Amino acid sequence: MKVSHYSAERHITYTSEGRVDCLVTGPRTATLTAVITKVSAGGPPWAGKRLGFSVQDGGADQDRSDDRVGFSWEMVNLLPGGAAAPPEAEVGTCMAPAPYAPVTKGGYTVRHADPLPPPRN
């Protein structure tokens, strides 16, 4: 998995690569987690961390995307704290927030497959 994330605060785009350890789909939705293996120079200290990512496929893209994404860093997945800045919580496998952010460039296609029924004994 490869993710590019623009930080408006620092005016830089970070690129991270990771090993996907869980992927689940539903109709037009997907959630995955990956353990980050590489971060571009100047990027956040994500190497070795599991991050969560979700996608909502808004349908065929025509001039704009109706797709949305959610990610477990920066604005969500924070533990409640006192007056200090809240610490980030650990992300479990296949845990990601709902896809809350609109996709402004490009898009996603989710191909859902129902799981196989359990074997009969």
C-alpha positions in Angstrom: 0.0 0.0 0.0 1.2 3.5 -0.8 -0.4 6.7 0.6 0.3 10.3 -0.1 -1.0 12.8 2.4 -0.8 16.6 2.1 -0.2 18.5 5.3 -1.6 22.1 4.9 0.1 23.1 8.1 3.6 22.3 6.8 2.9 22.7 3.1 4.3 19.3 2.2 3.1 16.0 0.9 4.3 12.9 2.8 4.4 9.5 1.1 4.2 6.3 3.1 4.4 2.7 2.2 3.1 -0.2 4.2 2.2 -3.8 4.4 -1.6 -4.4 4.4 -2.5 -6.7 7.3 -6.3 -6.6 7.0 -8.9 -5.7 4.3 -12.6 -6.0 4.5 -15.2 -4.8 2.0 -18.9 -4.1 1.8 -20.9 -2.9 -1.2 -19.1 0.3 -2.3 -17.0 0.4 0.9 -13.6 -0.9 2.1 -11.6 -0.7 5.3 -8.0 -1.7 5.6 -5.1 -1.4 7.9 -1.4 -1.5 7.1 1.8 -1.4 9.1 3.9 1.4 7.7 7.4 0.3 6.5 8.7 3.4 4.8 8.1 7.2 5.2 9.4 9.9 2.9 12.0 12.4 4.2 10.6 14.9 6.7 7.5 12.8 7.2 5.9 11.8 10.5 7.3 9.0 12.7 4.9 6.3 11.3 7.4 3.5 10.5 6.3 0.4 12.4 2.8 1.9 13.2 -0.4 0.4 12.0 -2.7 3.0 10.3 -6.3 2.6 9.3 -7.9 3.7 6.0 -11.5 3.6 4.7 -13.0 4.2 1.3 -16.5 4.9 0.1 -16.9 4.4 -3.7 -19.4 7.1 -4.8 -19.9 5.6 -8.2 -18.6 6.4 -11.7 -16.5 9.6 -11.7 -17.7 12.2 -14.1 -15.8 15.6 -13.9 -15.6 15.2 -10.1 -15.5 12.4 -7.6 -18.2 11.5 -5.1 -15.7 9.2 -3.3 -14.8 9.7 0.3 -11.9 8.5 2.5 -11.3 8.2 6.2 -7.9 7.8 7.9 -6.8 7.1 11.5 -4.2 9.8 11.9 -4.2 13.5 12.8 -7.9 14.3 13.5 -9.4 11.0 14.8 -8.4 8.0 16.9 -7.3 10.2 19.9 -7.6 9.2 23.5 -9.4 11.6 25.8 -7.0 13.7 27.8 -6.9 16.6 30.3 -5.5 19.9 29.4 -2.6 18.4 27.3 -2.9 17.4 23.7 -4.6 14.0 23.5 -2.4 11.0 22.7 -3.1 8.9 19.6 -4.6 5.5 20.3 -3.3 2.3 18.9 -5.1 1.0 15.8 -6.3 -2.6 15.7 -6.5 -4.7 12.6 -9.2 -3.5 10.1 -10.1 -0.5 12.3 -10.5 2.9 10.6 -13.0 5.8 10.9 -15.9 6.2 8.6 -14.9 7.8 5.2 -15.4 11.5 6.3 -13.2 13.4 3.8 -14.1 14.1 0.2 -11.7 12.9 -2.5 -10.7 16.0 -4.5 -8.5 14.3 -7.2 -8.7 10.8 -8.6 -11.0 8.2 -7.1 -11.4 4.7 -5.9 -13.2 1.6 -7.1 -14.3 -1.0 -4.5 -15.0 -4.5 -5.7 -16.9 -6.3 -3.0 -17.0 -10.0 -2.6 -19.2 -11.8 -0.1 -17.4 -14.1 2.3 -17.7 -17.9 1.8 -20.1 -19.6 4.1 -18.5 -21.5 7.0 -17.9 -25.2 6.3 -20.6 -27.6 7.4 -19.6 -30.3 9.9 
